[in-house]
Amino acid sequence: MIQHFFNQPDIRENYYVFFVDIYATTSLTELVYTLGKKIYEQLKPASKQWKEKFFQIIASLRMGFKLDNMTGAPSFDLGLGDIHVPDTTLDEIFNYINESDKPCIIAIVLSLCW
């Protein structure tokens, strides 16, 4: 039902939407990492300035590059970094999305894959 709502033309055009499945997370730190990564992956434009702003606001995450084991192709990697105070990092993430050019809708779900 959430995915159907997110795919409505009015919603897609006027909002950024995030569907975050936290089933595999085992701690608040992992939840914060999962949320931060999803937001980064969906909002990242090619602008270097935007990326710098993201990592200035969300200082607890780290970025880097990794090589694909199968193809050897480089890819961008977002990591946990030093999330010592997950509550603070969560506040940083929400401060960041509050500055986006459109309102954001976040669905945090706990889905069981059978």
Buried (B, 14 or more C-beta within 10 A) or exposed (E): EEEEEBEEEEBEEEBBBBBBBBEEBEEBBBBBBBBBBBBBEEBEEEEEEEBEEBBEBBEBBBEEEEEEEEEEEEEEEBEBBEBEBBEBBBEBBEEBBEEEEEEBBBBEEEEEEE
